[in-house]
C-alpha cells in the first residue's frame, strides 16, 4: 500500500490524509486550475521549494514585489510596537491600526534594503526583494514546523493555533478563532492552514514571526481592509440599491468617527470629584452616544446610496419602461405576440415596442414613472436599514446570545436581511403599484400621480394598492439565497483560479452583476405575475384578475411557458450599466460626504 509520501496513494491514504487535516477535502466542481489533490508532505524547505515550479514561484513573488509600499518617511518602530500590543479582538482603534500599519511598512522597506532618508532613498530592487523573501520563508518554515504544527502533519489546525495563542496570552472566542482560520486559508471550506497559505499571508510581515505578532498583523490587516461588496446589490427587478449590509457600520468606520469626536473634546475641562460622584447616573450615556454615532454615519451612507440609486435608475429608466410595456401590453393594443406565427419576433419585436412607446409620448415617454422610482429609494433603504439593525440586535440577544450584533451567525444575518427586505416592501409597495399603473398606460390616456391613485382606489380601496404583494414577498428569500450563493461561488472560483487573496473592484462588480442577473432570472416569473396584478385595469393592460392563479392560467393559455419571461431581456440588459453607474456615483458621493 502506498504511503503518504508515495506517488500513487490509495483511497484509504487520501481519506486518512483529509481526515487528519494533511489535505483539504476535494471541492466540487473541480477546476482545471486547482492544484493536484495529492502532494507528498515535504520534510524540509528544499523539498517544499522543489514542489513549486520556478514560473509559479516567480509570478507569486513579483505580485508581492509590486505591492511593496512607496512611503518615504521613517517612524519609531520599536516605540510603536511596544505602545500598541494587540491581545484581543477589540484592541485596535483607527489610530492604533494606522500607526501599526506605518510601522510594518517602514520595517518592511528597511528589511528589503531600502534607505528612507537622504540621497540614498531608492526603490526596492527585485534582487533585494528576492533575497528578503527567501530569508523570510526560511524563518516562517521554522516557526510553522518547530513551534506551531504540534502533530507534525504539515497542517496547522484550529486547536494548534489556539494553543499557540494561549501561550502568548491571547485567548479568542470560537467565532473569532474561526474568522482567523478563514482569513489565513485560501478556501472558506478548509479546516487547516497549509504552510504555503501561512507563508503567503506572512511573507510581508517584517518583524520576527511569533504567535502574538502573527495575531497583531492579522488584526491590522483585517481592520484596515474592506471586504464589502459595495453598491453592487442587484434586486429582483435588475435595479441596484444600497443593501442593509452596506449601510451597517464597520468597526474601522465607527472608531474613526469616535476618534474625530474625541478630538473635539476640551480635555482641560477635567471632571471634578463632585462630578465623579454622579458617574453612575450616566451609565447609559456612552451607549447612547455610540448609537447616535452609528446612525449618523449610516445616514451618510444612506444619502450616498440614494444619490447613486437615483442617478442609476434615471439613466436606465428606458429599460424599465420597455420591460413594463412588454409585460403588460396585449397584442391588440400594440403589444407583442409570442406565437410562432407572429409576424415580428426577437430583436425586431423589441424595436417595434420601442417605436410604439416613442410614437405614444415621444422621448419623455421612456421616463414615465421614473419620479416615483427615485422617490422610493431613500425611504426604502432607511426602513430596510433600521429593521435590519433591529433584527440583528434581537438575534444577538435572544438567539446567538452575544453582546455585539456583529458577532451573530450567518443564518441570523440572512434572516435579518430578509426581514429588512420584507418590511421595506410592505411600506413602499403602494408606490410601486402606482409606478406600474402609470408606466402601463397607453399614450392616449396619460394619468398624473393623483389620477392613478384615484383609479387604483376605485378598483378596490386600500387592498388594490397591495395587489401582488404576496407573490412579491414569496420571491424575496429564494432570490436572496440564489444571489448570495452565486456571488460566493463566483468569488471562491475566482480566488482558486487566480491565487489572489481578495478580488479587485472590477471582479466584485462582475460577480455582483452576474449573481444579481441569475437571481433575477430565477424569480422572474414571480415578478411578472406581480407586475400584471399591479397593472390590471390600466388603459394599457385592461385585463382583470381574480388572483395569482388567474394570472398564471391566463398567461400560460395565451403565451405558454415563454410568456412568464416577457421583458427579461431589457431587465438583464440594464444590469451592467446600472451597476457601473451606481458604483462610480456611490464612491464619488461617499468621498464628498466624508465617509
C-alpha positions as a Python dict, from the first residue, in 0.01 Angstrom:
ca = {
    (1, 'X'): (0, 0, 0),
    (2, 'X'): (131, 343, -87),
    (3, 'X'): (244, 566, 195),
    (4, 'X'): (179, 936, 241),
    (5, 'X'): (499, 1006, 51),
    (6, 'X'): (403, 774, -235),
    (7, 'X'): (333, 895, -584),
    (8, 'X'): (15, 690, -627),
    (9, 'X'): (-174, 693, -295),
    (10, 'X'): (-463, 462, -226),
    (11, 'X'): (-812, 587, -145),
    (12, 'X'): (-751, 498, 217),
    (13, 'X'): (-440, 716, 220),
    (14, 'X'): (-640, 1005, 73),
    (15, 'X'): (-919, 962, 327),
    (16, 'X'): (-681, 947, 623),
    (17, 'X'): (-485, 1248, 497),
    (18, 'X'): (-806, 1453, 457),
    (19, 'X'): (-939, 1334, 793),
    (20, 'X'): (-617, 1431, 974),
    (21, 'X'): (-601, 1770, 805),
    (22, 'X'): (-292, 1694, 598),
    (23, 'X'): (-504, 1751, 285),
    (24, 'X'): (-813, 1958, 219),
    (25, 'X'): (-1123, 1763, 115),
    (26, 'X'): (-1173, 1794, -262),
    (27, 'X'): (-1418, 2066, -366),
    (28, 'X'): (-1692, 2017, -622),
    (29, 'X'): (-1694, 2101, -901),
    (30, 'X'): (-1317, 2073, -956),
    (31, 'X'): (-1146, 2337, -1168),
    (32, 'X'): (-863, 2285, -1412),
    (33, 'X'): (-664, 2547, -1228),
    (34, 'X'): (-689, 2358, -898),
    (35, 'X'): (-354, 2222, -773),
    (36, 'X'): (-310, 1843, -777),
    (37, 'X'): (-503, 1679, -495),
    (38, 'X'): (-210, 1469, -381),
    (39, 'X'): (126, 1617, -291),
    (40, 'X'): (386, 1440, -80),
    (41, 'X'): (442, 1614, 253),
    (42, 'X'): (782, 1793, 235),
    (43, 'X'): (1020, 1724, 522),
    (44, 'X'): (1234, 2034, 472),
    (45, 'X'): (1233, 2366, 295),
    (46, 'X'): (1433, 2233, 0),
    (47, 'X'): (1166, 1971, -74),
    (48, 'X'): (890, 2229, -34),
    (49, 'X'): (1055, 2465, -284),
    (50, 'X'): (1109, 2178, -525),
    (51, 'X'): (732, 2117, -536),
    (52, 'X'): (674, 2472, -666),
    (53, 'X'): (757, 2540, -1027),
    (54, 'X'): (1006, 2820, -1085),
    (55, 'X'): (749, 3000, -1301),
    (56, 'X'): (475, 2995, -1036),
    (57, 'X'): (718, 3097, -765),
    (58, 'X'): (849, 3397, -958),
    (59, 'X'): (497, 3502, -1059),
    (60, 'X'): (380, 3493, -697),
    (61, 'X'): (680, 3686, -567),
    (62, 'X'): (662, 3950, -838),
    (63, 'X'): (299, 4022, -742),
    (64, 'X'): (414, 4079, -383),
    (65, 'X'): (707, 4290, -503),
    (66, 'X'): (468, 4518, -690),
    (67, 'X'): (262, 4558, -371),
    (68, 'X'): (553, 4694, -166),
    (69, 'X'): (468, 5028, 0),
    (70, 'X'): (603, 5351, -151),
    (71, 'X'): (631, 5551, 170),
    (72, 'X'): (944, 5760, 224),
    (73, 'X'): (905, 5878, 586),
    (74, 'X'): (1054, 5698, 883),
    (75, 'X'): (882, 5618, 1214),
    (76, 'X'): (998, 5490, 1553),
    (77, 'X'): (915, 5122, 1502),
    (78, 'X'): (1003, 4991, 1849),
    (79, 'X'): (811, 5266, 2025),
    (80, 'X'): (500, 5192, 1821),
    (81, 'X'): (536, 4816, 1871),
    (82, 'X'): (554, 4850, 2249),
    (83, 'X'): (278, 5111, 2264),
    (84, 'X'): (16, 4908, 2074),
    (85, 'X'): (14, 4543, 2180),
    (86, 'X'): (-291, 4356, 2048),
    (87, 'X'): (-417, 4091, 2289),
    (88, 'X'): (-785, 4059, 2193),
    (89, 'X'): (-1024, 4111, 1905),
    (90, 'X'): (-1134, 4464, 2003),
    (91, 'X'): (-797, 4615, 2094),
    (92, 'X'): (-747, 4823, 1779),
    (93, 'X'): (-871, 5174, 1708),
    (94, 'X'): (-840, 5367, 1384),
    (95, 'X'): (-534, 5550, 1521),
    (96, 'X'): (-351, 5243, 1652),
    (97, 'X'): (-425, 5041, 1336),
    (98, 'X'): (-285, 5321, 1119),
    (99, 'X'): (26, 5355, 1337),
    (100, 'X'): (91, 4980, 1327),
    (101, 'X'): (41, 4972, 952),
    (102, 'X'): (301, 5251, 915),
    (103, 'X'): (536, 5056, 1144),
    (104, 'X'): (505, 4740, 933),
    (105, 'X'): (560, 4935, 611),
    (106, 'X'): (866, 5115, 746),
    (107, 'X'): (1026, 4796, 878),
    (108, 'X'): (949, 4609, 556),
    (109, 'X'): (1125, 4871, 348),
    (110, 'X'): (1425, 4856, 580),
    (111, 'X'): (1438, 4474, 575),
    (112, 'X'): (1432, 4480, 195),
    (113, 'X'): (1734, 4710, 188),
    (114, 'X'): (1578, 5048, 126),
    (115, 'X'): (1714, 5360, 294),
    (116, 'X'): (1433, 5604, 354),
    (117, 'X'): (1632, 5917, 420),
    (118, 'X'): (1865, 6143, 228),
    (119, 'X'): (2015, 6088, -114),
    (120, 'X'): (2029, 5709, -63),
    (121, 'X'): (1649, 5686, -97),
    (122, 'X'): (1568, 5434, -371),
    (123, 'X'): (1307, 5176, -469),
    (124, 'X'): (1342, 4810, -372),
    (125, 'X'): (1510, 4613, -648),
    (126, 'X'): (1388, 4269, -750),
    (127, 'X'): (1719, 4117, -635),
    (128, 'X'): (1686, 4272, -287),
    (129, 'X'): (1326, 4158, -251),
    (130, 'X'): (1414, 3805, -363),
    (131, 'X'): (1686, 3789, -100),
    (132, 'X'): (1445, 3909, 168),
    (133, 'X'): (1169, 3667, 65),
    (134, 'X'): (1399, 3361, 78),
    (135, 'X'): (1520, 3454, 426),
    (136, 'X'): (1167, 3525, 545),
    (137, 'X'): (1039, 3197, 403),
    (138, 'X'): (1306, 3007, 597),
    (139, 'X'): (1207, 3189, 917),
    (140, 'X'): (839, 3107, 862),
    (141, 'X'): (921, 2741, 790),
    (142, 'X'): (1097, 2717, 1124),
    (143, 'X'): (814, 2863, 1336),
    (144, 'X'): (545, 2672, 1144),
    (145, 'X'): (701, 2327, 1180),
    (146, 'X'): (900, 2359, 1502),
    (147, 'X'): (663, 2567, 1715),
    (148, 'X'): (307, 2558, 1577),
    (149, 'X'): (247, 2226, 1397),
    (150, 'X'): (236, 2007, 1708),
    (151, 'X'): (135, 1680, 1539),
    (152, 'X'): (378, 1720, 1250),
    (153, 'X'): (124, 1656, 973),
    (154, 'X'): (223, 1965, 777),
    (155, 'X'): (-104, 2146, 858),
    (156, 'X'): (-199, 2396, 1129),
    (157, 'X'): (-546, 2327, 1268),
    (158, 'X'): (-763, 2543, 1494),
    (159, 'X'): (-661, 2366, 1815),
    (160, 'X'): (-289, 2407, 1744),
    (161, 'X'): (-342, 2775, 1664),
    (162, 'X'): (-546, 2825, 1983),
    (163, 'X'): (-273, 2658, 2195),
    (164, 'X'): (-5, 2884, 2048),
    (165, 'X'): (-213, 3196, 2107),
    (166, 'X'): (-298, 3097, 2465),
    (167, 'X'): (73, 3056, 2541),
    (168, 'X'): (118, 3413, 2415),
    (169, 'X'): (-156, 3538, 2647),
    (170, 'X'): (-422, 3568, 2374),
    (171, 'X'): (-750, 3385, 2430),
    (172, 'X'): (-1001, 3407, 2146),
    (173, 'X'): (-1367, 3312, 2127),
    (174, 'X'): (-1453, 3021, 1894),
    (175, 'X'): (-1610, 3258, 1638),
    (176, 'X'): (-1305, 3487, 1634),
    (177, 'X'): (-1072, 3188, 1602),
    (178, 'X'): (-1283, 3059, 1310),
    (179, 'X'): (-1258, 3401, 1142),
    (180, 'X'): (-881, 3394, 1194),
    (181, 'X'): (-856, 3050, 1032),
    (182, 'X'): (-1077, 3151, 739),
    (183, 'X'): (-875, 3467, 678),
    (184, 'X'): (-549, 3274, 653),
    (185, 'X'): (-677, 2993, 432),
    (186, 'X'): (-743, 3026, 60),
    (187, 'X'): (-1078, 2846, 88),
    (188, 'X'): (-1357, 2909, 342),
    (189, 'X'): (-1415, 2531, 350),
    (190, 'X'): (-1065, 2449, 477),
    (191, 'X'): (-1025, 2342, 841),
    (192, 'X'): (-645, 2363, 847),
    (193, 'X'): (-374, 2602, 729),
    (194, 'X'): (-104, 2474, 495),
    (195, 'X'): (246, 2613, 503),
    (196, 'X'): (203, 2774, 161),
    (197, 'X'): (-103, 2965, 290),
    (198, 'X'): (83, 3053, 611),
    (199, 'X'): (382, 3172, 408),
    (200, 'X'): (178, 3376, 158),
    (201, 'X'): (-6, 3562, 435),
    (202, 'X'): (303, 3644, 643),
    (203, 'X'): (574, 3696, 381),
    (204, 'X'): (539, 4075, 405),
    (205, 'X'): (546, 4068, 787),
    (206, 'X'): (887, 4228, 853),
    (207, 'X'): (907, 4160, 1227),
    (208, 'X'): (1012, 3822, 1362),
    (209, 'X'): (712, 3590, 1347),
    (210, 'X'): (563, 3480, 1678),
    (211, 'X'): (205, 3388, 1775),
    (212, 'X'): (147, 3732, 1929),
    (213, 'X'): (299, 3913, 1629),
    (214, 'X'): (105, 3698, 1382),
    (215, 'X'): (-222, 3782, 1558),
    (216, 'X'): (-142, 4154, 1569),
    (217, 'X'): (-52, 4153, 1199),
    (218, 'X'): (-378, 3972, 1120),
    (219, 'X'): (-582, 4222, 1322),
    (220, 'X'): (-420, 4518, 1145),
    (221, 'X'): (-474, 4363, 802),
    (222, 'X'): (-836, 4282, 879),
    (223, 'X'): (-907, 4619, 1043),
    (224, 'X'): (-764, 4822, 755),
    (225, 'X'): (-918, 4603, 486),
    (226, 'X'): (-1253, 4645, 311),
    (227, 'X'): (-1428, 4326, 204),
    (228, 'X'): (-1771, 4480, 139),
    (229, 'X'): (-1937, 4433, -197),
    (230, 'X'): (-2028, 4798, -206),
    (231, 'X'): (-2312, 4934, -417),
    (232, 'X'): (-2336, 4622, -631),
    (233, 'X'): (-2660, 4477, -497),
    (234, 'X'): (-2892, 4396, -785),
    (235, 'X'): (-3252, 4346, -676),
    (236, 'X'): (-3520, 4126, -834),
    (237, 'X'): (-3606, 4396, -1090),
    (238, 'X'): (-3247, 4445, -1205),
    (239, 'X'): (-3205, 4775, -1021),
    (240, 'X'): (-2907, 4850, -797),
    (241, 'X'): (-2984, 4951, -441),
    (242, 'X'): (-2779, 5001, -128),
    (243, 'X'): (-2831, 4698, 94),
    (244, 'X'): (-2868, 4693, 470),
    (245, 'X'): (-2527, 4523, 498),
    (246, 'X'): (-2362, 4807, 306),
    (247, 'X'): (-2509, 5066, 542),
    (248, 'X'): (-2410, 4874, 856),
    (249, 'X'): (-2119, 5046, 1025),
    (250, 'X'): (-1785, 4871, 1008),
    (251, 'X'): (-1557, 4875, 1309),
    (252, 'X'): (-1296, 5087, 1130),
    (253, 'X'): (-1555, 5349, 1031),
    (254, 'X'): (-1706, 5359, 1380),
    (255, 'X'): (-1370, 5401, 1553),
    (256, 'X'): (-1274, 5669, 1302),
    (257, 'X'): (-1589, 5868, 1382),
    (258, 'X'): (-1534, 5820, 1755),
    (259, 'X'): (-1175, 5941, 1727),
    (260, 'X'): (-1289, 6252, 1540),
    (261, 'X'): (-1545, 6322, 1812),
    (262, 'X'): (-1292, 6267, 2090),
    (263, 'X'): (-1051, 6515, 1931),
    (264, 'X'): (-1317, 6786, 1968),
    (265, 'X'): (-1345, 6743, 2347),
    (266, 'X'): (-1168, 7007, 2557),
    (267, 'X'): (-952, 6794, 2784),
    (268, 'X'): (-872, 7095, 3002),
    (269, 'X'): (-1223, 7070, 3143),
    (270, 'X'): (-1142, 6770, 3361),
    (271, 'X'): (-1426, 6641, 3581),
    (272, 'X'): (-1414, 6739, 3946),
    (273, 'X'): (-1458, 6499, 4236),
    (274, 'X'): (-1816, 6616, 4277),
    (275, 'X'): (-1884, 6535, 3912),
    (276, 'X'): (-1725, 6193, 3955),
    (277, 'X'): (-1981, 6109, 4225),
    (278, 'X'): (-2256, 6120, 3966),
    (279, 'X'): (-2075, 5895, 3721),
    (280, 'X'): (-2304, 5603, 3791),
    (281, 'X'): (-2609, 5806, 3692),
    (282, 'X'): (-2477, 5849, 3336),
    (283, 'X'): (-2420, 5480, 3280),
    (284, 'X'): (-2617, 5469, 2957),
    (285, 'X'): (-2463, 5783, 2805),
    (286, 'X'): (-2179, 5604, 2624),
    (287, 'X'): (-2416, 5351, 2475),
    (288, 'X'): (-2650, 5626, 2360),
    (289, 'X'): (-2359, 5821, 2209),
    (290, 'X'): (-2233, 5505, 2036),
    (291, 'X'): (-2574, 5454, 1877),
    (292, 'X'): (-2603, 5815, 1765),
    (293, 'X'): (-2259, 5798, 1603),
    (294, 'X'): (-2351, 5476, 1428),
    (295, 'X'): (-2676, 5604, 1285),
    (296, 'X'): (-2521, 5941, 1199),
    (297, 'X'): (-2260, 5775, 982),
    (298, 'X'): (-2520, 5536, 841),
    (299, 'X'): (-2721, 5840, 730),
    (300, 'X'): (-2428, 5949, 512),
    (301, 'X'): (-2407, 5603, 356),
    (302, 'X'): (-2783, 5618, 306),
    (303, 'X'): (-2759, 5953, 130),
    (304, 'X'): (-2469, 5834, -88),
    (305, 'X'): (-2667, 5523, -180),
    (306, 'X'): (-2975, 5733, -253),
    (307, 'X'): (-2781, 5960, -488),
    (308, 'X'): (-2625, 5662, -665),
    (309, 'X'): (-2961, 5488, -696),
    (310, 'X'): (-3133, 5800, -830),
    (311, 'X'): (-2869, 5860, -1099),
    (312, 'X'): (-2853, 5491, -1191),
    (313, 'X'): (-3230, 5444, -1219),
    (314, 'X'): (-3274, 5766, -1414),
    (315, 'X'): (-3008, 5661, -1665),
    (316, 'X'): (-3158, 5312, -1707),
    (317, 'X'): (-3528, 5414, -1689),
    (318, 'X'): (-3590, 5338, -2061),
    (319, 'X'): (-3506, 4971, -1995),
    (320, 'X'): (-3762, 4964, -1714),
    (321, 'X'): (-4027, 5132, -1929),
    (322, 'X'): (-3965, 4880, -2207),
    (323, 'X'): (-3990, 4588, -1963),
    (324, 'X'): (-4330, 4705, -1831),
    (325, 'X'): (-4452, 4755, -2189),
    (326, 'X'): (-4354, 4401, -2286),
    (327, 'X'): (-4509, 4250, -1973),
    (328, 'X'): (-4841, 4435, -1973),
    (329, 'X'): (-4932, 4541, -2326),
    (330, 'X'): (-5156, 4290, -2511),
    (331, 'X'): (-5120, 4243, -2891),
    (332, 'X'): (-5447, 4424, -2968),
    (333, 'X'): (-5302, 4741, -2808),
    (334, 'X'): (-4966, 4727, -2984),
    (335, 'X'): (-4802, 4464, -2766),
    (336, 'X'): (-4610, 4158, -2880),
    (337, 'X'): (-4729, 3809, -2951),
    (338, 'X'): (-4516, 3508, -2864),
    (339, 'X'): (-4697, 3287, -3112),
    (340, 'X'): (-4471, 3107, -3365),
    (341, 'X'): (-4688, 3263, -3637),
    (342, 'X'): (-4634, 3618, -3516),
    (343, 'X'): (-4502, 3842, -3798),
    (344, 'X'): (-4248, 4019, -3575),
    (345, 'X'): (-4033, 3836, -3321),
    (346, 'X'): (-3699, 3864, -3141),
    (347, 'X'): (-3495, 4183, -3172),
    (348, 'X'): (-3734, 4323, -3432),
    (349, 'X'): (-4018, 4283, -3184),
    (350, 'X'): (-3829, 4481, -2921),
    (351, 'X'): (-3751, 4751, -3179),
    (352, 'X'): (-4122, 4762, -3260),
    (353, 'X'): (-4202, 4811, -2890),
    (354, 'X'): (-3950, 5097, -2867),
    (355, 'X'): (-4110, 5262, -3171),
    (356, 'X'): (-4457, 5225, -3018),
    (357, 'X'): (-4350, 5388, -2689),
    (358, 'X'): (-4192, 5678, -2880),
    (359, 'X'): (-4498, 5721, -3100),
    (360, 'X'): (-4728, 5742, -2796),
    (361, 'X'): (-4533, 6000, -2599),
    (362, 'X'): (-4201, 6095, -2755),
    (363, 'X'): (-3871, 6073, -2570),
    (364, 'X'): (-4031, 6166, -2236),
    (365, 'X'): (-4244, 5851, -2251),
    (366, 'X'): (-3936, 5642, -2171),
    (367, 'X'): (-3909, 5815, -1832),
    (368, 'X'): (-4274, 5773, -1730),
    (369, 'X'): (-4290, 5678, -1361),
    (370, 'X'): (-3920, 5746, -1300),
    (371, 'X'): (-4002, 6014, -1044),
    (372, 'X'): (-4174, 5757, -823),
    (373, 'X'): (-3892, 5509, -878),
    (374, 'X'): (-3643, 5768, -749),
    (375, 'X'): (-3869, 5892, -468),
    (376, 'X'): (-3895, 5549, -306),
    (377, 'X'): (-3517, 5489, -282),
    (378, 'X'): (-3444, 5675, 41),
    (379, 'X'): (-3745, 5559, 246),
    (380, 'X'): (-3699, 5202, 124),
    (381, 'X'): (-3329, 5197, 217),
    (382, 'X'): (-3387, 5371, 552),
    (383, 'X'): (-3661, 5129, 658),
    (384, 'X'): (-3454, 4832, 543),
    (385, 'X'): (-3153, 4951, 744),
    (386, 'X'): (-3348, 5025, 1062),
    (387, 'X'): (-3528, 4690, 1051),
    (388, 'X'): (-3207, 4505, 967),
    (389, 'X'): (-3019, 4657, 1260),
    (390, 'X'): (-3310, 4595, 1498),
    (391, 'X'): (-3335, 4233, 1385),
    (392, 'X'): (-2963, 4181, 1434),
    (393, 'X'): (-2985, 4311, 1790),
    (394, 'X'): (-3282, 4084, 1859),
    (395, 'X'): (-3098, 3776, 1725),
    (396, 'X'): (-2783, 3872, 1917),
    (397, 'X'): (-2975, 3891, 2244),
    (398, 'X'): (-3223, 3605, 2218),
    (399, 'X'): (-3077, 3358, 1965),
    (400, 'X'): (-2698, 3382, 1939),
    (401, 'X'): (-2651, 3504, 2298),
    (402, 'X'): (-2376, 3753, 2212),
    (403, 'X'): (-2326, 4113, 2318),
    (404, 'X'): (-2218, 4252, 1980),
    (405, 'X'): (-2471, 4224, 1690),
    (406, 'X'): (-2176, 4198, 1451),
    (407, 'X'): (-2094, 3857, 1601),
    (408, 'X'): (-2424, 3690, 1508),
    (409, 'X'): (-2427, 3377, 1293),
    (410, 'X'): (-2463, 3375, 916),
    (411, 'X'): (-2813, 3230, 950),
    (412, 'X'): (-2921, 3515, 1179),
    (413, 'X'): (-2771, 3771, 943),
    (414, 'X'): (-2953, 3616, 647),
    (415, 'X'): (-3288, 3613, 828),
    (416, 'X'): (-3233, 3973, 944),
    (417, 'X'): (-3170, 4079, 586),
    (418, 'X'): (-3489, 3904, 477),
    (419, 'X'): (-3691, 4074, 750),
    (420, 'X'): (-3549, 4410, 645),
    (421, 'X'): (-3639, 4346, 282),
    (422, 'X'): (-3993, 4233, 361),
    (423, 'X'): (-4060, 4527, 594),
    (424, 'X'): (-3940, 4781, 339),
    (425, 'X'): (-4153, 4617, 68),
    (426, 'X'): (-4463, 4634, 288),
    (427, 'X'): (-4406, 5005, 341),
    (428, 'X'): (-4329, 5124, -11),
    (429, 'X'): (-4542, 4875, -205),
    (430, 'X'): (-4823, 5124, -283),
    (431, 'X'): (-4565, 5349, -452),
    (432, 'X'): (-4454, 5052, -664),
    (433, 'X'): (-4818, 4986, -763),
    (434, 'X'): (-4871, 5348, -866),
    (435, 'X'): (-4549, 5347, -1068),
    (436, 'X'): (-4656, 5032, -1255),
    (437, 'X'): (-5002, 5177, -1323),
    (438, 'X'): (-4853, 5495, -1472),
    (439, 'X'): (-4600, 5305, -1684),
    (440, 'X'): (-4861, 5061, -1821),
    (441, 'X'): (-5099, 5331, -1951),
    (442, 'X'): (-5131, 5399, -2323),
    (443, 'X'): (-5022, 5727, -2471),
    (444, 'X'): (-5383, 5824, -2542),
    (445, 'X'): (-5472, 5815, -2172),
    (446, 'X'): (-5198, 5975, -1966),
    (447, 'X'): (-5256, 5985, -1593),
    (448, 'X'): (-5099, 6205, -1330),
    (449, 'X'): (-5000, 6055, -997),
    (450, 'X'): (-5324, 6174, -839),
    (451, 'X'): (-5535, 6028, -1119),
    (452, 'X'): (-5353, 5696, -1091),
    (453, 'X'): (-5411, 5688, -715),
    (454, 'X'): (-5784, 5757, -761),
    (455, 'X'): (-5811, 5487, -1029),
    (456, 'X'): (-5645, 5224, -807),
    (457, 'X'): (-5867, 5323, -514),
    (458, 'X'): (-6181, 5280, -724),
    (459, 'X'): (-6072, 4927, -818),
    (460, 'X'): (-6070, 4801, -460),
    (461, 'X'): (-5979, 5056, -197),
    (462, 'X'): (-5664, 5018, 8),
    (463, 'X'): (-5631, 4648, -85),
    (464, 'X'): (-5590, 4741, -452),
    (465, 'X'): (-5262, 4917, -368),
    (466, 'X'): (-5124, 4584, -241),
    (467, 'X'): (-5223, 4361, -533),
    (468, 'X'): (-4943, 4111, -598),
    (469, 'X'): (-4777, 4170, -262),
    (470, 'X'): (-4791, 3806, -156),
    (471, 'X'): (-4622, 3674, -469),
    (472, 'X'): (-4364, 3952, -443),
    (473, 'X'): (-4274, 3863, -86),
    (474, 'X'): (-4251, 3494, -172),
    (475, 'X'): (-3966, 3575, -410),
    (476, 'X'): (-3756, 3768, -155),
    (477, 'X'): (-3591, 3472, 19),
    (478, 'X'): (-3520, 3249, -285),
    (479, 'X'): (-3380, 3549, -469),
    (480, 'X'): (-3154, 3641, -175),
    (481, 'X'): (-3036, 3282, -136),
    (482, 'X'): (-2955, 3241, -506),
    (483, 'X'): (-2788, 3583, -528),
    (484, 'X'): (-2569, 3529, -220),
    (485, 'X'): (-2472, 3169, -303),
    (486, 'X'): (-2389, 3257, -664),
    (487, 'X'): (-2179, 3555, -556),
    (488, 'X'): (-1982, 3346, -305),
    (489, 'X'): (-1935, 3064, -559),
    (490, 'X'): (-1802, 3306, -821),
    (491, 'X'): (-1571, 3469, -569),
    (492, 'X'): (-1439, 3132, -448),
    (493, 'X'): (-1382, 3006, -803),
    (494, 'X'): (-1201, 3330, -889),
    (495, 'X'): (-972, 3308, -586),
    (496, 'X'): (-896, 2942, -655),
    (497, 'X'): (-818, 3005, -1022),
    (498, 'X'): (-606, 3319, -974),
    (499, 'X'): (-443, 3250, -639),
    (500, 'X'): (-523, 3603, -518),
    (501, 'X'): (-614, 3684, -159),
    (502, 'X'): (-907, 3910, -248),
    (503, 'X'): (-1074, 4002, -579),
    (504, 'X'): (-1038, 4355, -711),
    (505, 'X'): (-1312, 4611, -765),
    (506, 'X'): (-1380, 4512, -1126),
    (507, 'X'): (-1408, 4146, -1028),
    (508, 'X'): (-1654, 4231, -748),
    (509, 'X'): (-1860, 4439, -989),
    (510, 'X'): (-1870, 4147, -1232),
    (511, 'X'): (-1965, 3899, -958),
    (512, 'X'): (-2243, 4128, -836),
    (513, 'X'): (-2378, 4173, -1189),
    (514, 'X'): (-2374, 3802, -1269),
    (515, 'X'): (-2519, 3686, -935),
    (516, 'X'): (-2789, 3952, -943),
    (517, 'X'): (-2880, 3863, -1302),
    (518, 'X'): (-2904, 3491, -1218),
    (519, 'X'): (-3114, 3566, -912),
    (520, 'X'): (-3344, 3799, -1106),
    (521, 'X'): (-3387, 3542, -1384),
    (522, 'X'): (-3470, 3264, -1139),
    (523, 'X'): (-3761, 3453, -981),
    (524, 'X'): (-3866, 3647, -1291),
    (525, 'X'): (-4197, 3459, -1339),
    (526, 'X'): (-4299, 3573, -988),
    (527, 'X'): (-4202, 3928, -1079),
    (528, 'X'): (-4409, 3911, -1397),
    (529, 'X'): (-4718, 3784, -1214),
    (530, 'X'): (-4685, 4061, -956),
    (531, 'X'): (-4642, 4328, -1225),
    (532, 'X'): (-4953, 4215, -1413),
    (533, 'X'): (-5158, 4224, -1095),
    (534, 'X'): (-5037, 4578, -1025),
    (535, 'X'): (-5109, 4692, -1383),
    (536, 'X'): (-5453, 4530, -1413),
    (537, 'X'): (-5728, 4772, -1506),
    (538, 'X'): (-5497, 5031, -1664),
    (539, 'X'): (-5556, 5156, -2019),
    (540, 'X'): (-5255, 4958, -2143),
    (541, 'X'): (-5349, 4640, -1955),
    (542, 'X'): (-5729, 4629, -1918),
    (543, 'X'): (-5735, 4265, -1811),
    (544, 'X'): (-5874, 4198, -1464),
    (545, 'X'): (-5758, 3909, -1248),
    (546, 'X'): (-5919, 3732, -955),
    (547, 'X'): (-5582, 3641, -804),
    (548, 'X'): (-5236, 3498, -860),
    (549, 'X'): (-5352, 3167, -1010),
    (550, 'X'): (-5577, 3353, -1254),
    (551, 'X'): (-5273, 3545, -1384),
    (552, 'X'): (-5081, 3219, -1418),
    (553, 'X'): (-5362, 3047, -1609),
    (554, 'X'): (-5422, 3337, -1848),
    (555, 'X'): (-5051, 3389, -1913),
    (556, 'X'): (-4991, 3022, -1989),
    (557, 'X'): (-5304, 2992, -2204),
    (558, 'X'): (-5202, 3290, -2420),
    (559, 'X'): (-4821, 3251, -2449),
    (560, 'X'): (-4718, 2921, -2292),
    (561, 'X'): (-4415, 2900, -2065),
    (562, 'X'): (-4234, 3169, -2266),
    (563, 'X'): (-4495, 3417, -2153),
    (564, 'X'): (-4355, 3411, -1799),
    (565, 'X'): (-4027, 3559, -1928),
    (566, 'X'): (-4165, 3856, -2121),
    (567, 'X'): (-3942, 4159, -2066),
    (568, 'X'): (-3648, 3958, -1929),
    (569, 'X'): (-3406, 4083, -2196),
    (570, 'X'): (-3430, 4457, -2110),
    (571, 'X'): (-3417, 4363, -1740),
    (572, 'X'): (-3083, 4187, -1786),
    (573, 'X'): (-2957, 4445, -2036),
    (574, 'X'): (-2976, 4724, -1780),
    (575, 'X'): (-2780, 4538, -1507),
    (576, 'X'): (-2427, 4619, -1628),
    (577, 'X'): (-2484, 4994, -1689),
    (578, 'X'): (-2685, 5017, -1365),
    (579, 'X'): (-2407, 4856, -1160),
    (580, 'X'): (-2132, 5062, -1325),
    (581, 'X'): (-2312, 5396, -1289),
    (582, 'X'): (-2419, 5319, -934),
    (583, 'X'): (-2067, 5225, -823),
    (584, 'X'): (-1900, 5535, -970),
    (585, 'X'): (-2161, 5773, -828),
    (586, 'X'): (-2169, 5593, -492),
    (587, 'X'): (-1793, 5613, -439),
    (588, 'X'): (-1784, 5976, -552),
    (589, 'X'): (-2071, 6065, -317),
    (590, 'X'): (-1904, 5890, -22),
    (591, 'X'): (-1584, 6091, -75),
    (592, 'X'): (-1775, 6419, -88),
    (593, 'X'): (-1975, 6329, 222),
    (594, 'X'): (-1660, 6228, 411),
    (595, 'X'): (-1740, 5858, 467),
}
